[in-house]
């Protein structure tokens, strides 16, 4: 694990800062400036009726053997829908029922669903389940599996092993409940279907939409301005008051590297938003004027949370050899990847 702070380097995390600052906390050990820019928005699709139907199916139908989550967004969407359902007003023959009684009744029914195993991809999704769905219960009291898998293909193996054991004990194919987004990959559904070892029920829990590209660009330019100002004041002793300037790299003045700015992407859809913005910015180049005949060039590096995001960057025209990939899809994986570049 790296311990020495990198000289004149910064990181832009293209993720919603509202999702927590664990990445910032890890990376600020090695870099001078950390910026967060949200590039995607997630809209919840689950309704109170969906939750009611799920609970009824579990209690009075065939029942579910396990739940599956491959993203924190699905956990957020489910948690929000459950809370709306629990607090939804109820009537009988036109008369309002006692709200406290209804809440207690619904919570009791929902918690029975939490007695089944929960499969997740990665520790971050597991932590989201623990603190949102299980309301902070002790880890030992929750059956959360797959936190060390890191990717869907590895989780698939664990799920199929579970299905084998469940089929043997129950003498029937288990029914699995998969909460996912509208852009989910086919790895789990296809693998489970081809195995014929379980019945999979998919609940599209949220949809992902891109933020306005101009807003993202403006926020990125603002972040770059703050970063280069900070880098200049830290590393250039001669005249740190000079402003950031954009100019062509063909200038006759001497160009030297002043700072490395890491651009860290967390999803293929996020990469599709950011790539054209970076292309537009880099056509001009970003420089810091330090002295009349010296400009210090800012170097951009790309990093991806995993192979799927890196593959999308390659499709968008980024040289694969220039993309740093985290071996583990979390803040420690990103930190190590940047440090080892």
C-alpha positions in Angstrom: 0.0 0.0 0.0 1.5 3.4 -1.0 2.3 5.8 1.8 4.1 8.8 0.2 1.9 11.5 -1.2 2.4 11.9 -5.0 3.9 15.2 -6.1 1.5 17.5 -7.9 -1.2 15.0 -8.8 -4.9 15.1 -8.5 -7.9 12.8 -9.1 -11.3 13.5 -10.6 -13.9 10.9 -9.6 -16.8 10.7 -11.9 -19.3 9.5 -9.3 -22.0 11.0 -7.3 -20.5 12.5 -4.1 -23.7 11.7 -2.3 -22.7 8.0 -2.4 -20.1 8.6 0.2 -16.5 9.8 0.4 -14.6 6.5 0.9 -12.8 7.0 -2.4 -11.8 10.5 -1.4 -10.6 9.4 2.0 -8.4 6.7 0.5 -7.0 8.7 -2.4 -6.2 11.9 -0.5 -3.4 10.0 1.2 -1.5 10.1 -2.1 -2.8 13.1 -4.1 -3.1 16.8 -3.5 -6.6 17.4 -4.7 -9.7 15.1 -5.1 -12.8 16.2 -7.0 -16.2 14.5 -7.5 -18.4 15.0 -10.5 -21.7 13.2 -11.0 -22.2 12.2 -14.6 -25.3 9.9 -14.2 -28.6 10.1 -12.5 -30.6 7.2 -11.3 -34.4 7.2 -11.3 -36.2 4.6 -9.1 -38.8 2.4 -10.8 -40.0 0.2 -8.0 -43.5 1.0 -6.7 -45.4 0.2 -3.5 -47.4 -2.3 -5.5 -44.2 -4.0 -6.6 -43.1 -4.4 -3.0 -46.6 -5.7 -1.9 -46.5 -8.2 -4.7 -43.0 -9.4 -3.9 -43.9 -9.9 -0.2 -47.1 -11.7 -1.0 -45.3 -14.0 -3.5 -42.7 -14.8 -0.8 -45.2 -15.5 2.0 -48.1 -17.1 0.1 -46.7 -18.2 -3.3 -43.7 -20.3 -4.2 -41.4 -18.1 -2.2 -37.9 -16.9 -2.9 -34.8 -18.8 -2.0 -32.4 -15.8 -2.3 -32.1 -12.2 -3.5 -29.4 -10.9 -5.8 -27.9 -7.3 -6.1 -25.2 -6.3 -8.5 -25.2 -2.6 -7.7 -25.7 -0.2 -4.8 -28.3 1.7 -6.9 -30.6 -1.4 -6.8 -30.2 -1.5 -3.1 -31.0 2.2 -2.8 -34.1 1.8 -5.0 -35.4 -1.1 -3.1 -34.9 0.5 0.3 -36.7 3.6 -0.8 -39.7 1.6 -2.3 -40.0 -0.5 0.9 -40.1 2.6 3.1 -42.8 4.2 0.9 -44.8 1.0 1.0 -44.5 0.6 4.8 -45.7 4.2 5.3 -48.4 4.2 2.6 -51.8 5.0 3.9 -54.3 2.1 4.0 -58.1 2.1 3.9 -60.8 -0.5 4.4 -64.3 0.1 3.0 -63.4 3.7 2.6 -62.2 4.2 6.2 -58.6 5.0 7.2 -56.9 2.2 9.1 -54.6 2.8 12.1 -51.3 3.9 10.6 -49.1 2.5 13.3 -50.7 -0.9 13.1 -50.3 -1.0 9.4 -46.6 0.0 9.6 -45.9 -2.7 12.2 -47.7 -5.3 10.1 -45.9 -4.4 6.9 -42.5 -4.3 8.6 -43.1 -7.7 10.0 -44.0 -9.1 6.6 -41.0 -7.4 4.9 -38.5 -8.7 7.5 -39.5 -12.3 6.7 -38.0 -11.7 3.2 -34.7 -10.8 4.8 -34.3 -14.2 6.3 -33.2 -15.6 3.0 -29.6 -15.3 1.6 -28.6 -12.1 -0.2 -26.0 -12.4 -3.0 -24.0 -9.3 -3.9 -21.1 -8.3 -6.2 -18.5 -6.7 -4.0 -18.2 -5.2 -0.6 -19.7 -1.9 -1.4 -23.0 -3.5 -2.4 -22.8 -5.7 0.6 -22.3 -2.8 2.9 -25.3 -1.0 1.3 -27.5 -4.1 2.0 -26.3 -4.3 5.6 -26.9 -0.6 6.4 -30.1 0.0 4.4 -32.0 -3.3 4.0 -30.8 -4.8 7.3 -30.8 -1.4 9.1 -27.3 -1.7 10.5 -27.8 -5.2 12.1 -24.6 -7.0 13.0 -22.8 -8.6 10.1 -23.1 -12.1 11.7 -26.9 -11.8 11.9 -27.2 -11.3 8.1 -26.7 -13.9 5.4 -24.9 -11.7 2.8 -22.8 -13.7 0.3 -20.4 -12.9 -2.5 -18.8 -9.8 -1.1 -15.4 -11.0 -2.2 -16.4 -11.9 -5.7 -15.9 -8.5 -7.3 -17.6 -9.5 -10.6 -20.7 -11.1 -11.9 -19.0 -14.2 -13.3 -17.5 -15.1 -10.0 -20.8 -14.5 -8.2 -22.5 -16.8 -10.7 -20.5 -19.7 -9.5 -21.5 -19.1 -5.9 -25.2 -18.7 -6.9 -25.1 -22.0 -8.9 -23.5 -23.8 -5.9 -26.3 -22.5 -3.7 -28.9 -23.6 -6.2 -27.4 -27.1 -6.3 -27.6 -27.4 -2.5 -31.1 -25.8 -2.4 -32.5 -28.1 -5.1 -31.1 -31.2 -3.2 -32.7 -30.1 0.1 -36.0 -28.9 -1.3 -36.3 -31.3 -4.2 -37.2 -28.4 -6.5 -35.6 -25.6 -8.4 -35.1 -22.5 -6.2 -36.7 -19.2 -7.2 -34.3 -16.2 -7.1 -35.2 -12.5 -7.0 -32.8 -10.3 -8.9 -33.0 -6.5 -8.3 -31.1 -4.7 -11.2 -31.0 -1.6 -13.4 -32.3 -1.2 -16.9 -28.7 -1.5 -18.2 -27.7 -4.7 -16.4 -25.4 -7.1 -18.1 -26.4 -10.6 -19.2 -23.9 -12.5 -17.2 -26.1 -13.6 -14.4 -29.5 -14.0 -16.2 -27.9 -15.9 -19.1 -25.7 -18.1 -16.8 -28.6 -19.0 -14.5 -31.0 -19.7 -17.5 -28.4 -21.9 -19.2 -27.8 -23.9 -16.0 -31.5 -24.6 -15.7 -30.8 -24.8 -11.9 -33.1 -21.9 -10.8 -36.0 -19.7 -11.8 -34.9 -16.1 -12.0 -37.4 -13.2 -11.4 -35.9 -9.9 -12.5 -37.1 -6.6 -10.9 -35.9 -3.6 -12.9 -35.4 -1.3 -10.0 -34.0 1.8 -11.5 -33.1 3.5 -14.8 -29.8 5.3 -15.5 -29.8 8.6 -17.4 -27.0 10.9 -18.3 -26.7 14.3 -16.8 -26.8 17.3 -19.1 -23.4 17.2 -21.0 -22.9 20.9 -20.8 -23.3 20.9 -17.0 -20.8 18.1 -16.7 -18.4 19.9 -18.9 -18.7 23.1 -16.9 -18.2 21.2 -13.7 -15.1 19.5 -15.1 -13.6 22.7 -16.3 -14.2 24.2 -12.9 -12.6 21.2 -11.2 -9.5 21.4 -13.6 -9.2 25.1 -12.8 -9.2 24.5 -9.1 -6.7 21.6 -9.5 -4.3 23.5 -11.6 -4.4 26.5 -9.3 -3.6 24.2 -6.4 -0.9 22.4 -8.3 0.6 25.7 -9.4 0.8 27.1 -5.9 2.3 23.9 -4.6 4.9 23.2 -7.3 5.7 26.5 -9.0 7.7 28.9 -6.8 8.4 31.6 -9.3 4.9 33.1 -9.8 1.9 31.2 -8.5 -0.5 34.1 -9.2 -0.6 33.5 -12.9 -4.0 32.2 -14.1 -4.8 29.0 -16.0 -4.7 29.4 -19.7 -5.8 27.2 -22.6 -3.6 27.2 -25.7 -2.4 25.0 -28.5 0.4 22.5 -27.8 2.2 23.9 -30.8 3.3 27.0 -29.0 7.0 27.9 -29.2 7.4 28.3 -25.5 8.9 25.5 -23.5 6.4 22.9 -22.2 7.0 20.9 -19.1 4.7 18.7 -17.1 3.3 20.4 -14.0 0.6 17.9 -12.9 -1.0 14.6 -13.5 -4.8 14.6 -13.3 -6.4 11.1 -13.0 -9.8 10.8 -14.5 -11.5 7.8 -12.8 -14.6 6.2 -14.4 -17.0 3.9 -12.6 -19.3 2.6 -15.3 -19.6 2.2 -19.1 -22.5 4.7 -19.2 -20.4 7.2 -17.3 -17.5 6.7 -19.8 -19.9 7.4 -22.6 -20.7 10.8 -21.1 -17.2 11.8 -20.2 -15.2 10.7 -23.2 -16.5 13.3 -25.7 -16.1 16.0 -23.2 -12.5 15.1 -22.6 -11.8 15.0 -26.3 -13.1 18.5 -26.7 -11.1 19.8 -23.8 -7.9 18.1 -24.8 -8.0 19.5 -28.4 -6.9 22.8 -26.9 -4.7 21.5 -24.2 -4.5 22.7 -20.6 -1.5 24.7 -19.6 -0.3 26.8 -16.6 1.7 29.9 -17.3 4.6 30.1 -14.9 7.1 32.5 -16.5 7.2 34.5 -19.8 8.9 31.6 -21.7 7.7 28.6 -19.7 4.3 26.9 -19.7 3.6 23.8 -17.6 1.5 21.2 -19.2 -1.2 19.2 -17.4 -1.2 15.5 -18.2 -4.4 13.5 -18.1 -4.5 9.8 -17.3 -7.5 7.5 -17.5 -8.5 4.9 -14.9 -11.4 2.5 -14.7 -13.0 0.7 -11.8 -13.0 -2.6 -13.7 -12.6 -4.4 -17.0 -16.2 -3.6 -18.2 -15.6 0.2 -17.9 -12.2 -0.1 -19.4 -13.6 -2.0 -22.4 -16.1 0.8 -23.0 -13.3 3.4 -23.0 -11.5 1.3 -25.6 -14.6 1.3 -27.7 -14.7 5.1 -27.4 -11.3 5.4 -28.9 -9.0 5.4 -25.8 -5.8 3.5 -26.2 -6.1 0.3 -24.0 -2.5 0.6 -23.0 -3.1 4.0 -21.5 -6.0 2.9 -19.3 -5.3 1.9 -15.7 -7.6 -0.8 -14.3 -8.3 -1.6 -10.7 -7.8 -5.2 -9.9 -10.4 -4.9 -7.2 -13.5 -2.7 -7.8 -13.3 -0.6 -4.7 -11.4 2.4 -3.3 -8.4 0.4 -2.4 -8.2 -1.2 -5.8 -8.3 2.3 -7.4 -5.7 3.6 -5.0 -3.3 0.8 -5.7 -3.8 1.0 -9.5 -2.9 4.7 -9.6 0.1 4.2 -7.3 1.5 1.4 -9.4 1.2 3.3 -12.7 
